């Protein structure tokens, strides 16, 4: 890469580039009314992971788009992370991906052609793993490197897993450990060791395929993935959509092993402060919850884990499916109960 660091060419990285939740809400205010299209089963009303359009009685088309700036310097890894993150939104609806289109914006006078090619090939390798083609796309000459995908999937209309259908008494399961944004900041500062980098890559390139399996379970009531708004932000979307309160047990919330020491030192992306400023008033922490733990809960995850709301009697089965699929950090982290749409952490 001739000494060029991708992360130095961008003002932010990964899902930490997302517009702050409060700003996004102001931008979209008044634009989330359900449009008069009866076949549009999921739109923008509850900030769900993807749009869903009924094709017929047995098929629904699921569509999403996701792209961002580099979170790592290795071109191929950047492509892999961006593609994994984009496909995750399909799994988060319970669907099976079928096809992708590439979104490419590159500073062509700055980055060597070989570097750009490596980014795209990284994305292609993940799509092969997911069993889907990149069937086309669009590219522009841009001042910062941007890469991502439009992804489409299929599912049965009656098996859609929205983020607003959780029920009182549901158990919350998180599929991946937190701390991706914290590790990425340590890397950008040149302080992350190889073990930390490998942990970062392992988490962000693990496809959330288990989401397609969970679609068939009636006891799985709500599903989303944890990305730029952190665990707190995406859990609040479930709480608000379902009109329930969440109760988290901090001791059970998984944190990537290599990220905890950095978190305790105060490392983390600026997105943490933006997230807390946007929804912190709806989060209530017990006295024993440390400041670094609250920051981990708000850390911007790139290609994060699935967050599942499931009936208590099926929680062990769901957890076993995660573990069988190689999600070693998957854990039961709390419950949803009747109450105001807020999060209580103890």
PECORRA-V183378 format. One record per pair of residues at least 24 apart in sequence whose ideal C-beta (glycine too) atoms are under 10 Angstrom apart, sorted by sequence separation. I is the first residue (numbers start at 0). GAP is how many residues later the second one is. D is the distance in whole Angstrom. If there is no record, write none. Layout:
# PECORRA-V183378
i = (I	I)
gap = (GAP	GAP)
d = (D	D)
This chain:
# PECORRA-V183378
i = (63	64	99	122	126	178	179	267	271	273	274	304	305	307	63	101	121	122	177	265	266	271	272	274	304	20	62	63	99	118	122	175	176	263	265	271	273	304	306	308	309	61	62	99	118	119	175	262	263	264	267	270	271	308	61	63	98	118	175	262	263	266	267	270	271	61	63	115	262	263	265	270	61	62	96	99	114	175	261	262	267	268	269	270	61	63	107	115	174	263	267	268	61	62	97	99	100	101	107	108	175	259	262	263	266	267	59	61	63	96	97	98	99	100	101	103	104	105	107	109	174	259	262	268	60	61	95	96	97	98	99	100	101	102	103	104	105	106	107	109	110	59	61	64	66	67	95	96	97	98	99	100	101	102	103	104	105	106	109	174	247	249	61	62	63	64	66	68	74	82	86	95	98	99	100	101	102	103	104	105	106	174	245	249	259	262	60	65	66	74	77	78	81	82	85	97	98	99	100	101	102	103	104	105	106	244	245	247	250	254	258	49	50	64	66	78	83	103	104	105	106	229	232	249	254	48	49	74	75	78	79	82	83	86	90	104	105	106	239	244	249	48	49	74	77	78	81	82	85	86	89	104	105	249	252	255	258	47	48	49	51	73	74	75	76	77	78	79	80	81	82	84	85	103	104	105	172	227	229	232	247	254	48	49	50	51	74	75	76	78	79	80	82	83	86	89	103	104	228	229	232	235	236	239	250	254	48	49	51	74	75	78	79	82	83	86	102	103	104	227	231	232	235	238	249	252	47	48	73	74	75	77	78	79	81	82	102	103	229	230	231	234	249	252	254	47	48	49	73	74	75	76	77	78	79	80	82	83	86	101	102	103	228	229	232	48	74	75	78	79	82	83	101	102	179	227	228	229	231	232	235	249	296	74	75	78	79	82	100	101	102	172	179	180	227	231	235	249	17	73	99	100	101	170	177	231	234	296	69	75	79	82	99	100	169	175	180	228	229	232	247	16	17	98	99	100	160	169	171	172	174	175	228	231	232	14	16	41	82	98	99	100	169	174	231	253	293	15	16	40	96	98	99	166	169	173	177	292	14	15	16	97	98	99	158	160	177	202	13	16	96	97	98	160	165	166	201	12	13	15	96	97	98	158	159	164	165	166	202	11	12	13	14	94	96	97	158	160	164	165	199	201	202	288	11	12	13	94	95	96	154	157	158	163	164	165	173	198	287	288	9	10	11	12	13	94	95	158	163	164	165	198	199	281	283	284	285	287	9	11	12	93	94	95	152	155	158	160	161	162	171	198	199	281	282	283	284	285	286	8	9	12	88	90	92	94	154	155	157	160	161	162	163	195	197	198	281	282	283	284	285	8	9	85	89	93	94	158	160	161	162	173	195	196	280	281	282	283	284	6	7	85	86	88	89	90	92	93	160	161	162	194	195	231	234	282	283	5	6	84	85	87	89	159	160	171	194	195	245	278	5	6	8	13	81	82	84	85	86	88	89	94	231	232	278	4	5	6	7	12	81	82	83	85	89	93	94	192	195	229	230	231	232	243	5	6	14	80	81	82	86	92	93	94	171	191	195	229	230	231	4	5	13	14	77	81	92	93	191	229	230	231	232	233	241	4	5	12	13	78	82	92	93	169	229	230	232	3	4	5	77	78	91	92	165	228	229	237	14	74	78	90	92	191	229	230	233	236	237	238	3	5	6	13	91	162	190	227	228	229	237	0	5	74	162	165	169	185	227	228	234	256	0	68	163	164	165	181	182	185	188	225	226	227	230	233	253	255	0	69	162	163	167	169	171	173	181	190	225	226	227	229	230	234	253	254	68	69	162	163	165	166	167	168	171	177	178	182	183	185	186	191	225	226	228	253	68	69	128	161	162	163	164	165	167	169	171	176	177	178	179	181	182	185	190	224	225	226	227	230	252	253	67	68	69	129	162	163	164	165	166	167	171	176	177	178	181	184	185	225	226	253	67	68	128	130	162	163	165	173	175	176	177	178	180	181	188	224	225	226	252	66	67	68	125	129	161	162	163	173	174	176	178	179	181	182	185	224	225	251	252	253	66	67	124	128	161	165	171	173	175	176	178	181	182	223	224	225	251	252	66	125	171	176	177	178	181	185	187	224	225	251	252	65	66	176	177	180	181	184	185	223	224	248	250	251	64	65	66	121	176	178	181	183	184	222	223	248	249	64	65	90	178	181	182	183	184	222	223	248	249	63	64	65	177	181	182	183	184	221	222	223	247	248	63	64	180	181	184	221	222	246	247	248	62	63	64	180	181	184	220	221	222	245	246	247	62	63	178	180	219	220	221	245	246	61	62	63	178	179	180	219	220	245	246	61	62	180	181	218	219	220	244	245	246	60	61	180	216	218	219	243	244	245	60	61	213	218	243	244	246	252	59	60	61	216	217	218	220	243	244	245	59	60	180	213	216	218	219	241	243	244	58	59	207	209	210	218	219	242	243	244	245	246	247	249	250	57	58	59	60	206	207	209	213	217	218	242	243	244	245	246	247	248	249	8	9	57	58	59	203	205	207	208	210	216	219	238	242	243	244	245	246	247	248	8	57	58	59	61	202	203	204	207	209	218	219	234	237	242	243	244	245	246	247	54	56	57	59	80	202	203	205	218	234	241	244	245	246	56	57	59	202	203	213	216	238	240	8	49	51	55	56	202	216	234	238	239	8	49	54	199	202	230	238	239	3	49	51	53	80	213	237	238	52	213	216	236	238	5	51	212	235	237	3	53	235	3	213	235	3	51	209	212	213	234	1	5	70	212	0	1	49	51	70	96	181	232	0	3	71	209	212	231	1	47	48	70	71	96	209	212	230	0	1	5	47	48	70	95	181	209	231	0	47	48	69	70	72	180	181	184	207	209	221	47	71	72	95	96	177	180	183	184	209	220	40	45	46	47	70	71	87	90	91	94	95	182	183	208	209	0	44	45	46	70	90	93	94	95	178	180	181	183	207	208	209	38	41	45	69	87	89	90	92	93	177	180	181	183	206	40	41	44	45	80	83	84	87	88	90	91	92	93	95	176	177	179	180	181	182	205	206	207	41	71	76	80	83	84	86	87	90	93	94	177	178	179	180	205	209	40	41	79	83	86	87	89	90	93	177	179	180	205	41	80	81	82	83	86	88	89	90	91	92	93	178	179	73	76	80	83	84	87	90	93	177	179	180	205	72	76	79	80	82	83	86	90	176	179	201	202	71	79	175	178	179	77	78	93	177	201	202	16	73	76	175	176	177	71	76	175	176	16	70	71	93	174	175	92	173	174	175	91	92	173	174	175	10	11	71	90	91	92	172	173	174	9	10	70	91	172	173	174	8	9	90	91	172	173	8	9	88	89	91	171	172	8	9	87	88	171	172	87	170	171	172	5	6	87	88	169	170	171	5	87	169	170	84	168	169	170	3	5	169	170	84	91	165	166	168	169	170	172	84	165	166	168	170	171	172	174	162	164	165	166	169	170	174	160	169	170	172	162	172	174	175	160	170	174	160	170	172	173	174	172	174	176	178	175	176	177	174	175	176	173	175	176	172	174	175	176	173	174	175	177	173	174	172	173	172	173	67	171	172	173	67	171	172	173	65	170	171	172	48	65	170	171	170	171	15	169	170	171	14	15	169	170	13	14	168	169	13	167	168	169	12	15	167	168	14	15	166	167	168	13	165	167	12	167	12	12	47	48	12	47	48	47	48	6	46	125	6	45	48	6	7	6	46	4	4	48	46	46	48	14	46	47	13	46	45	46	45	46	47	45	46	45	44	45	70	23	23	20	19	20	17	18	19	20	17	14	15	16	17	20	14	15	20	93	13	14	19	20	91	13	14	15	87	91	14	17	20	87	90	91	11	20	84	86	87	91	84	85	87	83	84	87	83	84	81	82	80	81	80	79	70	71	70	70	67	65	19	20	19	22	15	16	21	15	17	19	20	21	24	14	15	16	19	20	22	23	24	13	15	18	19	21	22	12	14	15	17	20	21	11	13	17	19	20	21	48	11	12	15	19	20	11	15	19	17	15	16	15	17	14	15	16	13	14	15	12	13	14	11	13	14	12	13	14)
gap = (24	24	24	24	24	24	24	24	24	24	24	24	24	24	25	25	25	25	25	25	25	25	25	25	25	26	26	26	26	26	26	26	26	26	26	26	26	26	26	26	26	27	27	27	27	27	27	27	27	27	27	27	27	27	28	28	28	28	28	28	28	28	28	28	28	29	29	29	29	29	29	29	30	30	30	30	30	30	30	30	30	30	30	30	31	31	31	31	31	31	31	31	32	32	32	32	32	32	32	32	32	32	32	32	32	32	33	33	33	33	33	33	33	33	33	33	33	33	33	33	33	33	33	33	34	34	34	34	34	34	34	34	34	34	34	34	34	34	34	34	34	35	35	35	35	35	35	35	35	35	35	35	35	35	35	35	35	35	35	35	35	35	36	36	36	36	36	36	36	36	36	36	36	36	36	36	36	36	36	36	36	36	36	36	36	36	37	37	37	37	37	37	37	37	37	37	37	37	37	37	37	37	37	37	37	37	37	37	37	37	37	38	38	38	38	38	38	38	38	38	38	38	38	38	38	39	39	39	39	39	39	39	39	39	39	39	39	39	39	39	39	40	40	40	40	40	40	40	40	40	40	40	40	40	40	40	40	41	41	41	41	41	41	41	41	41	41	41	41	41	41	41	41	41	41	41	41	41	41	41	41	41	42	42	42	42	42	42	42	42	42	42	42	42	42	42	42	42	42	42	42	42	42	42	42	42	43	43	43	43	43	43	43	43	43	43	43	43	43	43	43	43	43	43	43	43	44	44	44	44	44	44	44	44	44	44	44	44	44	44	44	44	44	44	44	45	45	45	45	45	45	45	45	45	45	45	45	45	45	45	45	45	45	45	45	46	46	46	46	46	46	46	46	46	46	46	46	46	46	46	46	46	46	47	47	47	47	47	47	47	47	47	47	47	47	47	47	47	48	48	48	48	48	48	48	48	48	48	49	49	49	49	49	49	49	49	49	49	49	49	49	50	50	50	50	50	50	50	50	50	50	50	50	50	50	51	51	51	51	51	51	51	51	51	51	51	51	52	52	52	52	52	52	52	52	52	52	52	53	53	53	53	53	53	53	53	53	53	54	54	54	54	54	54	54	54	54	55	55	55	55	55	55	55	55	55	55	55	55	56	56	56	56	56	56	56	56	56	56	56	56	56	56	56	57	57	57	57	57	57	57	57	57	57	57	57	57	57	57	57	58	58	58	58	58	58	58	58	58	58	58	58	58	58	58	58	58	58	59	59	59	59	59	59	59	59	59	59	59	59	59	59	59	59	59	59	59	59	59	60	60	60	60	60	60	60	60	60	60	60	60	60	60	60	60	60	60	60	60	60	60	61	61	61	61	61	61	61	61	61	61	61	61	61	61	61	61	61	61	62	62	62	62	62	62	62	62	62	62	62	62	62	62	62	62	62	62	63	63	63	63	63	63	63	63	63	63	63	63	63	64	64	64	64	64	64	64	64	64	64	64	64	64	64	64	65	65	65	65	65	65	65	65	65	65	65	65	65	65	65	65	65	65	65	66	66	66	66	66	66	66	66	66	66	66	66	66	66	66	66	67	67	67	67	67	67	67	67	67	67	67	67	67	67	67	68	68	68	68	68	68	68	68	68	68	68	68	69	69	69	69	69	69	69	69	69	69	69	70	70	70	70	70	70	70	70	70	70	70	70	71	71	71	71	71	71	71	71	71	71	71	72	72	72	72	72	72	72	72	72	72	72	73	73	73	73	73	73	73	73	73	73	73	73	73	73	73	73	74	74	74	74	74	74	74	74	74	74	74	74	74	74	74	74	74	74	75	75	75	75	75	75	75	75	75	75	75	75	75	75	75	75	75	75	75	75	76	76	76	76	76	76	76	76	76	76	76	76	76	76	76	76	76	76	76	76	76	76	76	76	76	76	77	77	77	77	77	77	77	77	77	77	77	77	77	77	77	77	77	77	77	77	78	78	78	78	78	78	78	78	78	78	78	78	78	78	78	78	78	78	78	79	79	79	79	79	79	79	79	79	79	79	79	79	79	79	79	79	79	79	79	79	80	80	80	80	80	80	80	80	80	80	80	80	80	80	80	80	80	80	81	81	81	81	81	81	81	81	81	81	81	81	81	82	82	82	82	82	82	82	82	82	82	82	82	82	83	83	83	83	83	83	83	83	83	83	83	83	83	84	84	84	84	84	84	84	84	84	84	84	84	85	85	85	85	85	85	85	85	85	85	85	85	85	86	86	86	86	86	86	86	86	86	86	87	87	87	87	87	87	87	87	87	87	87	87	88	88	88	88	88	88	88	88	88	89	89	89	89	89	89	89	89	89	89	90	90	90	90	90	90	90	90	90	90	91	91	91	91	91	91	91	91	91	92	92	92	92	92	92	92	92	93	93	93	93	93	93	93	93	93	93	94	94	94	94	94	94	94	94	94	94	95	95	95	95	95	95	95	95	95	95	95	95	95	95	95	96	96	96	96	96	96	96	96	96	96	96	96	96	96	96	96	96	96	97	97	97	97	97	97	97	97	97	97	97	97	97	97	97	97	97	97	97	97	98	98	98	98	98	98	98	98	98	98	98	98	98	98	98	98	98	98	98	98	99	99	99	99	99	99	99	99	99	99	99	99	99	99	100	100	100	100	100	100	100	100	100	101	101	101	101	101	101	101	101	101	101	102	102	102	102	102	102	102	102	103	103	103	103	103	103	103	103	104	104	104	104	104	105	105	105	105	105	106	106	106	107	107	107	108	108	108	108	108	108	109	109	109	109	110	110	110	110	110	110	110	110	111	111	111	111	111	111	112	112	112	112	112	112	112	112	112	113	113	113	113	113	113	113	113	113	113	114	114	114	114	114	114	114	114	114	114	114	114	115	115	115	115	115	115	115	115	115	115	115	116	116	116	116	116	116	116	116	116	116	116	116	116	116	116	117	117	117	117	117	117	117	117	117	117	117	117	117	117	117	117	118	118	118	118	118	118	118	118	118	118	118	118	118	118	119	119	119	119	119	119	119	119	119	119	119	119	119	119	119	119	119	119	119	119	119	119	119	120	120	120	120	120	120	120	120	120	120	120	120	120	120	120	120	120	121	121	121	121	121	121	121	121	121	121	121	121	121	122	122	122	122	122	122	122	122	122	122	122	122	122	122	123	123	123	123	123	123	123	123	123	123	123	123	124	124	124	124	124	124	124	124	124	124	124	124	125	125	125	125	125	126	126	126	126	126	126	127	127	127	127	127	127	128	128	128	128	129	129	129	129	129	129	130	130	130	130	131	131	131	131	131	132	132	132	132	132	132	132	132	132	133	133	133	133	133	133	133	134	134	134	134	134	134	135	135	135	135	135	135	135	136	136	136	136	136	136	137	137	137	137	138	138	138	138	138	138	138	139	139	139	139	140	140	140	140	141	141	141	141	142	142	142	142	142	142	142	142	143	143	143	143	143	143	143	143	144	144	144	144	144	144	144	145	145	145	145	146	146	146	146	147	147	147	148	148	148	148	148	149	150	150	150	151	151	151	152	152	152	153	153	153	154	154	154	154	155	155	155	155	156	156	157	157	158	158	159	159	159	159	160	160	160	160	161	161	161	161	162	162	162	162	163	163	164	164	164	164	165	165	165	165	166	166	166	166	167	167	167	167	168	168	168	168	169	169	169	169	169	170	170	170	171	171	172	174	174	174	175	175	175	176	176	177	177	177	178	178	178	180	180	181	182	183	185	185	186	187	188	189	189	189	190	190	191	191	192	193	193	194	194	195	196	196	198	204	205	207	208	208	209	209	209	209	210	211	211	211	211	211	212	212	212	212	213	213	213	213	213	214	214	214	214	214	215	215	215	215	215	215	216	216	216	216	216	216	217	217	217	218	218	218	219	219	220	220	221	221	222	223	229	230	231	232	234	237	250	250	251	251	252	252	252	253	253	253	253	253	253	254	254	254	254	254	254	254	254	255	255	255	255	255	255	256	256	256	256	256	256	257	257	257	257	257	257	257	258	258	258	258	258	259	259	259	282	283	283	284	284	285	285	285	286	286	286	287	287	287	288	288	288	289	289	289)
d = (9	9	9	7	9	8	6	9	9	9	8	7	9	10	4	9	9	8	9	8	9	9	8	7	7	9	9	6	9	7	7	10	7	8	7	5	9	10	9	9	10	8	9	6	10	7	6	9	10	8	5	8	6	6	6	9	9	5	9	10	5	9	8	8	7	10	8	8	5	9	8	4	10	10	8	8	9	7	9	8	8	7	9	10	5	9	9	9	9	10	6	5	9	10	10	6	10	5	9	8	8	8	7	9	10	8	9	4	9	6	9	6	7	7	9	6	9	7	5	9	7	10	5	10	9	9	9	8	6	6	5	6	7	6	7	7	8	7	9	10	7	8	8	10	9	10	9	5	9	8	7	5	3	6	4	5	7	6	9	7	9	8	9	10	10	9	5	9	8	10	10	9	5	9	5	8	8	7	8	6	6	9	10	8	8	8	9	9	9	9	10	10	8	10	8	10	9	8	7	8	9	10	3	10	7	10	9	9	10	10	8	10	10	7	8	10	10	9	9	9	6	10	10	8	8	8	5	8	9	7	9	7	9	7	9	7	5	10	10	10	6	4	6	5	8	4	8	4	9	8	9	7	7	9	8	9	8	9	8	10	6	10	8	10	9	6	6	9	8	6	8	9	10	9	4	8	10	10	8	10	9	6	9	7	9	10	8	5	9	7	4	9	8	5	9	9	7	8	8	7	6	9	10	9	10	10	4	5	8	4	7	3	7	4	10	5	7	6	9	6	7	9	6	8	5	8	8	6	8	5	9	6	4	9	9	6	7	8	10	10	8	10	9	7	9	7	10	7	10	9	6	6	9	8	6	9	10	9	8	8	5	10	9	5	7	10	9	4	8	5	9	8	8	6	9	9	6	9	10	6	6	9	8	7	9	8	10	8	10	6	7	9	9	9	8	6	8	8	10	8	10	7	8	10	8	8	9	7	9	8	9	10	4	4	9	9	8	8	9	10	8	9	8	10	7	8	8	9	9	10	8	8	8	8	10	8	5	7	9	9	5	8	6	9	6	8	7	8	5	10	10	7	7	10	7	7	8	8	6	9	10	9	5	10	10	7	6	6	5	9	6	6	8	6	10	5	9	7	7	8	7	6	10	9	8	10	5	8	10	8	5	8	8	10	4	6	4	9	5	4	8	10	9	5	6	6	3	9	5	9	8	10	6	10	5	9	7	6	10	7	9	7	9	4	8	4	6	9	7	9	10	7	8	9	6	9	8	7	4	9	8	9	6	7	8	8	9	6	9	6	10	4	8	7	7	7	8	7	9	8	6	10	10	10	7	4	6	9	10	8	6	7	10	9	8	7	5	5	5	5	4	7	9	9	5	6	9	9	7	8	4	9	9	9	9	6	8	7	8	8	9	5	7	7	8	8	7	9	4	9	10	9	4	8	9	7	9	8	5	8	4	9	4	9	8	7	6	8	9	10	4	7	10	9	9	8	9	8	5	9	9	9	10	9	9	9	9	7	8	9	5	8	10	5	9	6	8	8	9	9	8	5	7	9	7	6	10	9	5	6	9	9	6	9	8	8	8	8	5	5	10	5	7	10	8	7	6	4	10	6	8	9	9	9	8	5	8	10	8	6	9	6	9	9	4	8	10	8	10	7	7	10	7	8	10	8	5	7	7	9	10	10	9	8	6	7	8	10	10	10	10	10	9	8	8	8	8	10	7	7	6	8	6	9	10	5	9	9	5	9	6	9	8	10	8	9	8	9	7	8	10	9	7	7	8	6	10	7	7	8	5	7	9	8	7	10	8	10	10	5	8	9	9	9	9	8	6	6	5	10	8	7	9	9	9	7	9	7	10	9	10	10	5	7	10	4	6	9	9	9	10	8	8	4	6	10	7	9	7	5	7	9	5	5	8	8	10	7	9	7	10	7	10	6	8	6	9	3	7	9	8	9	10	4	5	4	5	8	10	10	5	5	7	9	6	9	6	5	6	9	7	6	7	9	9	9	8	8	4	10	7	6	8	10	7	8	7	8	9	7	9	4	8	8	10	7	9	6	6	5	10	8	6	6	9	9	9	9	9	6	8	8	3	5	9	10	7	8	6	5	2	7	10	9	7	7	5	5	9	5	5	5	8	5	7	8	10	10	10	5	9	7	7	9	10	7	7	7	9	9	9	8	9	9	6	6	5	8	9	7	8	10	6	9	8	9	5	7	9	6	9	9	5	8	9	5	10	7	9	8	6	9	6	6	7	7	9	5	10	7	7	10	4	9	7	5	10	6	8	9	9	4	9	9	5	9	7	8	9	4	6	5	8	6	5	8	5	8	9	9	9	8	7	8	8	7	8	6	9	10	5	7	9	6	6	6	4	7	10	6	8	9	7	8	8	7	8	4	4	6	9	9	9	7	6	8	8	9	10	6	7	9	7	9	10	7	9	7	7	7	7	3	6	6	8	10	6	4	10	9	7	6	9	10	6	6	9	10	8	7	10	9	9	7	8	9	9	9	9	7	8	8	7	8	7	10	10	10	7	4	9	8	7	10	9	6	10	7	9	7	6	5	5	5	6	7	6	7	9	8	9	6	7	5	9	8	7	9	7	6	10	8	7	8	7	8	9	8	9	9	9	4	9	8	9	8	7	9	7	7	9	7	7	8	10	8	9	8	7	8	9	8	9	8	7	9	9	5	8	9	8	9	8	8	4	9	10	8	8	5	10	10	9	7	9	7	9	10	7	8	8	9	7	10	7	10	8	7	7	6	8	6	9	6	9	6	9	8	8	10	8	6	10	9	9	9	9	10	7	7	10	6	10	6	9	9	9	10	7	9	6	8	9	8	8	8	9	9	5	9	8	10	9	5	6	7	10	10	8	10	7	9	10	9	9	5	7	9	9	8	10	9	10	10	5	9	6	7	7	7	8	9	10	7	7	8	5	9	9	7	9	8	10	6	9	9	4	6	7	10	6	9	6	10	9	10	7	9	7	4	10	10	9	6	7	7	5	4	9	7	9	6	10	8	9	9	10	7	7	9	7	6	9	9	8	10	7	7	4	10	10	9	10	9	6	10	9	8	6	9	6	5	3	6	7	10	6	8	7	7	9	9	9	8	5	8	10	8	6	3	6	5	7	7	9	9	9	9	7	9	10	8	9	10	8	8	8	5	9	9	4	6	10	8	9	9	7	7	9	10	10	6	8	6	9	8	10	9	9	7	10	10	8	5	8	10	10	10	10	8	8	10	8	10	8	8	8	9	8	7	8	6	7	9	8	7	6	8	3	7	9	3	8	6	9	5	4	10	10	9	8	9	5	10	9	8	7	9	7	7	4	8	6	7	8	5	7	9	7	8	6	6	9	10	9	7	4	6	8	10	7	7	8	5	8	6	6	9	10	10	9	9	7	8	6	8	4	6	9	10	6	7	10	10	6	5	7	10	9	7	7	7	9	7	10	4	9	6	8	9	10	10	9	8	9	7	10	4	9	10	9	9	6	9	6	10	9	8	8	5	9	9	10	9	10	7	9	9	10	6	8	9	5	9	4	9	6	9	10	8	7	9	8	5	10	10	7	9	7	6	7	8	10	9	6	5	8	7	7	9	8	6	5	9	10	10	9	5	8	6	9	10	6	7	8	6	7	8	7	8	7	4	7	9	7	9	9	7	7	7	10	9	7	6	9	6	5	5	6	9	9	9	10	8	7	10	6	7	6	8	9	10	10	10	9	8	8	5	9	9	9	9	9	9	10	10	10	8	8	5	7	10	9	9	8	8	8	4	8	9	9	10	9	9	9	5	7	9	9	10	3	9	10	7	7	10	4	6	6	10	9	3	10	10	10	8	8	10	10	6	9	9	9	6	7	8	10	9	9	9	8	10	6	9	9	9	4	8	5	8	9	9	6	8	6	9	10	10	5	9	7	9	10	10	8	8	9	10	8	4	7	9	8	9	8	9	7	8	4	7	10	9	10	8	4	9	7	7	8	8	8	9	9	9	4	8	9	9	7	4	8	10	8	10	9	5	6	8	10	10	7	9	9	4	10	5	9	9	7	6	7	9	8	4	9	3	8	8	8	8)
